[in-house]
């Protein structure tokens, strides 16, 4: 798919982090951009920044966990621009879960699934039929993670399970689009290959009351800065991938019709090989040993 002026890109989770970086990159490519986010004030700031560059922008608050909200978001995009060519289902949250899996609160799972899994499906259902009906080339990018999408980090198992589901959902979407001989492609994005400076660490600030925690946390939430400081104190330097690099990877992947938007990484490749070999050998998942909780 060629990206060119006059096309329209939709990005959820667009007020910060990876989503904002993708919005900036699409705008730089000449596309009109529809920004969606649950946070009103950061969304307004992002829209103002992009409009200063002369880009056509539509910003709407959207709760991707609610199908009616996503449908209204899609209606606004089509009412304003008449078409959508790129859809990035990028909004995501951490779960806030602690301890062993059997100690997790059901609401930790419900909230993470509502946003990370149902949010992707709601985006597909609200936009893809209209993209197909438009008859123009298009592309859907669903954001997963190496945590779950490749192999789970057991200390973040809820998040990992949701991101694993995104991979399977996108594989299925790809197959369905091919069966329709559609001009719309699909990709799954693995941001990285290193850590990213995003708002995911502070997801709890947007946790809705219907998914509220039922008991106090045993430990306070840690910001990314606090976690990084603790790692440095322990003698571990943390590498970060600029979000702008991720956005560039997305644009290159769309142009190349690349399903696996997976940046080169020896660590990821080792995990993929180890997990695949474990399956082929019908062996226990030894690739998780470095992550087993004490």
JOQUI-V167119 format. One line per field, one symbol per residue. ss: DSSP state (@ for helix, = for strand, . for the rest). phi: phi as a letter, one per 20 degrees, with the letter a starting at -180 (. if undefined). burial: I if it has 24 or more other C-alpha atoms within 12 Angstrom, else O. Layout:
# JOQUI-V167119
ss = ???
phi = ???
burial = ???
This chain:
# JOQUI-V167119
ss = .......=====....@@@@@@@@@@@@...======..@@@@@@@@@@@@.....=====.....@@@@@@@@@@@@@@@....====...........@@@..@@@@@@@@@@@.@@@@@@@@@@@@@@@@@...======..@@@@.=..@@@@@@@@@@@@@@@@@@@@@@@@@@....=======....=...@@@@@@@@..@@@............@@@@@@@@@@......=..@@@@@@@@@@@@@@...===...@@@@@@@@@@@@@@@.....@@@@@@...
phi = .edbgoecddcemeealfffffffffffenefcddcaeefffffffffgfffenefccdbfbdffdgfffffffgffffednacdccdedgbceemfcmfgfeffgfffffffgefdgfffgfgffdfgfffffmdgbbdcdedaffofdbfegfcffgfffffffffffgfggfffffelfeedbbdddfqedfceceffdggfdffffdffebfffcffdfffffffffffendedeceffffffffffffffelefeecffaffffffffffffgffeldffffegfdfff
burial = OIIOOOIIIIIIIIIIIIIIIIIIIIIIIIIIIIIIIIIOOIIIOIIOOIOOOOIIIIIIIIIIIIIOOIIOIIIIIIOOOOIIIIIIIIIIIIIIIIOOOOOIIOIIIIIIIIIIIIIIIIIIIIIIIIIIOOOOIIIIIIIIIIIIIIIIIIIIIIIIIIIIIIIIIIIOIIOOIOOOOIIIIIIIIIIIIIIIIIIIIIIIOIIOOOIIIOOOOOOOOOOOOOOOOOOOOOOOOOOOIOIIIIIIIIIIIIIOIIIIIIIOOOOIOOIIOIIOOOOOOOOOOOIOOOOOOO
